[in-house]
Amino acid sequence: MSSPTISVLLSVYNAEKYVAEAIESILAQTFTDFEFIIIDDGSTDGSAAVIAPIAARDSRIRFISRANKGIVESANEELSLAAGEFLARMDADDIALPTRFEKQIAYMREHADCVCLGSKVTLVDSEGEPLDEMPKQLSHEEIDAAHLTARTQAFYHSSGMYRHGAVRQIGGYREYTNIEDLDLFLRLAEVGKIANLPEPLTKYRQHMQSIGHARMSKQQVAAQAVLDDAHRRRGLPAPAPLPAPKQLSERDQRVKWAWWALRSGHIKTARKHAFRALKMSPFRPDGWKVAICAMRGR
């Protein structure tokens, strides 16, 4: 039996609410020559029960459910099982658009020097409604420069497709929990080109339980270590210390989402989050400001 073109890698931990939609979005791809490796990393909710019947009906899925080992060990376990020429990451709360693989494979075939390819993503809220479109950086130079400061997200992990050989060459993921993707991108950029396609091919979900919100302080410490290591490796001056992370309350985060959605023309979504923020704190002036702007549509 010949090896698949793509190995899709999905690690799951307590994603019962979203994981079925994430898996189905991969199974609906227009490019179909892939294997799909899913590890349930000791979920304590009903994730495994959601995944099992879907896996049973599609022979491309290899489903493993076991005790928790953490995201980095799970990612490297999936790498050890992967047989594809290319690797495609997927997160359990995101959604891949149907032509994602088709367009990424076409680009990778045409650009032999590209080892890591993402795309713009549509940021969506927990209910799948659009908030904004990111990132702005598309070229190798723009993305790598942003990664060397870690001040903005220039590449979204679950949009990524990688050359398997390049990931093996750099040794896979390393133990920088919650920021292992940044470390991977920086090291891949040292052996080839990294790029983003200019159209959104993934819906990237924003919610208060995501790693970025729930583990912000630990993530910031790990990011500083990743930057220090990358600058040493490249013979660059030590990076500036990262600013202390600001953990937003749910109310403040909804105000932020409302402004994102309004800026991007998603008026309905902007109104939803503005009014929910107002309900939480009806006397805060910034809540009234975004709500009034959302009602005006500008």
N, C-alpha and C positions, 0 to 999 in steps of 0.2 A: 504494500500500500504506500503510495507516495505521500510525502509530507505536505501539510497544508501550507498555503502561502502565508497566512497570518495565524498567530496564536493570540487569542484575546484573553487577558488576565484580569480577573475580578476577585478582589478580597472583600469579604462581607463580615461586618460586625454590627449586630443589632440594627438592621436596616429593614425590618419587616414591612414598614409602611411604603417604602419606595422600590425595593429590590426587584419585584416582578416587572415593573415598568422599565427598569434599567435593562434587565435581561431580554425582555421582548424587543427592545429597541435594537439590540445587537442581532437577534434572530431575524429581524426585518431588513437587514442590510441588503442592498442590491448586489454587492460583492459577497459571494457566498462561500468561497474557498477558505474556510477558517475552522480551527478548533477553538473551543471555548472552555477555559479552565477556571472553575469557580471554587474558591475555598471559603467555607463558612468557618471563621476563626473563633469558634467557641461562643457564638451568640447565645445570649440568655433570653432573648425574645423568641418570636416564632419565625425567624428568618429561614432556618433550615426547612421547616415545614412548607414554607412558601416556595422555596427553590426546588425541592425534591420532585414534585410532579411535573414541573416545567422541564427539568433535566431528563426525566424519564421519557419524554416524547420527542427529544431531538438528540440524535446520536453524536452530534458535534460537541455536546456538552460533557465535560468530565467534572463531576461534582464530588468534592471532598468535604466532609464535615468532621471536625475534630476539636480538641481542647484549644483554648486560646494561647497563642504564641506571640501575638503582636503583629502590627502591620508590616514591619520590615522583614521579619522571618517569613511571613506569609508570601510577600512579594518575591522573595528569593526562592522559596519553595516552588512557586509557580514558574519562575524562570527555569528552574532545573527540570521541570516537566515539559516545557514548551518545545515544540518541534518545528515551528514556523520560521520562515526566513525573516518575517517581520513580527514585531510585538505590538499589540494595541492595548493600551490601558483603558480600564473602565472603572468608574466608581459606582457604588451601589445606590446612590441617590441621584444620579444624573441620567440623561437621556441622549443617546446618539441619534442624529438624524439619518434617514435611510441611505443617503449617498456618501456618508462619511468615509467608509473604507474605500469605495470606488475612487473617490477624488484623491484620497491620500496615497493610495497605491500608484495611481497615474503620476502624481508628482514625484514620488520616490523613484519610480522607474526612469523618469526624465532627468532627475538630478542625483547622480551617483554619489556626489559629495555630501548629500544631506543624510545625517544619521538620526535626526530627531525632528519630527514634523507634527505640529499642532494645528490649531485653527482659531479663529475668533470663536467665542462662545456667546450664547444668549444667557445672561444671568436671569434665573427665574426664582420665584419665591416658593414656599413650601407647597403651594397649591398649583404650581406649574405656570403661573402667570408671569409675563415678561417684565423685567426691571431695567435692564441695560444691556449693552453689547461691549465686550472686552475681548482681548487687550488691544491697545493701540499699536504695540510693537509687532512688526511682521518680519523684519530681516534679522539675519544672524547677529549683526553688529548691534542693533537696537535691543534685541532680547538679551544677549550676553551682557551688555552694559548694564541693563536693568537688574539682571541677576547678581552682578557683582556689588550692588548696593543693597539689594533686598528691600527696597523701599516701595516697590509696586509689583504686582503680580503680572508678569509678562508672558507666562506660559501656563496653561491649565492642564494638569496631569491627566485628567480623564479625556482630554482631546488628543493625547499623544500617540504617535506611532513611531517605533524605533527599529533600526536595523538590529537584528538579534546578535549578529557578530560584534557590533560596536558595544552593545551592552555587556556581552561576555568579556570583551577586551578590557573594559574598565572595572570589571569585577562585580557588576550588579549593584544592588542597593547596599548602603552602609547604615550603621546604627545611629542615625540622626532622626529619632522618632518625631513624627509630626512635621518634619521638614526634609525628609529623605528624598523627596522629588526635586527640591532645589539643588541638593548635592549632586543628584544624578544629572540634571541638566547642565550644571557647570562642568562636570567631568566629560560629558558627551561633547560639549562645545570645544573641548580641547583635542578631540580626535576627528572632528568633522563639523559640518554646518548644521545649524538649528534654525528652524523657520516656522512661521505660522501662515496658514492659508487665510486669505482676506475675507472669507465668508464664514458665518457661524455654522459649524457642523455638529455642535454639541449644546445641549441645554444643561447649564451648570446651576445646581440648586443651592439657594441660600436659605439657611434656617438656623435657629439658635442652637441646635444640637450638633452642628457641623464642627469639625476639628478647629477650624479657624476661629470660631466663637468660643467653644468650650475649653480649649487648651491654649489660649493665647500667650500666656506668660511662658510656659514651657517651650512653645514654638519659637518665641523670640530668643530665648537662651540658645536653643539649638541652631537657629539661623545665624547668630553671631559666631558660633563655632564653625559652621559651614563656611562662612565668609572668611574667617581667619585662615582656615585651611586652604581655601582656594587662592587667596592672595599670596600665601607662602609658596604654594605649588607653582604659581605663575611668576614668582619673583617680583611681585608688586608690593608697594608700601602697605602697611597694615590698614585695614578699612576703619572708617570712623565707627564709633560705637552706635549701635542701633538705638533709636529713642525708645523709652519705656512704652510698652503697649497700652493702649487705652481700651479697656473692656467696656463696651456699651451695654446699657440696660436694654431689655426688649423694646421698651418705649422709644428710646433714642435710636435704636437700630431701625425701627419702623419709620421714624422721621427721615433717616438717611435713605432708606429704600424708596420712600415717597418722592424725595428729590431726584433720585436716580431715574425712577420711572417717568417723572414729569419731564426731565431733561431729554429723555429718549422718545417722548411722544406717547408713552403708554398711560394715558390719562386715567383709564378705569383702575389700573393697578395703583397708580399714585393716590387716587381718592381712597381706595380701600385701606392702604397703610396709613395715610394721614388721619382718617377717621378712627382707626383703631388706636393710634397714638393719642389722639384727643380723648378717647374714652378712658385711657389709662391715666392721663394727667390733663384734665380739662383746663387748668389754669396756667399752663406753660405757653408763653407767647410764640415760641418757635413752632409749636404744634399748630397754633391757629394760622401762622403765616403760611406754612406749607399746605394746610387744608384750603385756605382761601385761594392760593395759587392753583391748586389742583382743581378746584371748582371752576376757576376761570379757564383752565386748560393751558396755562402758561405761567 
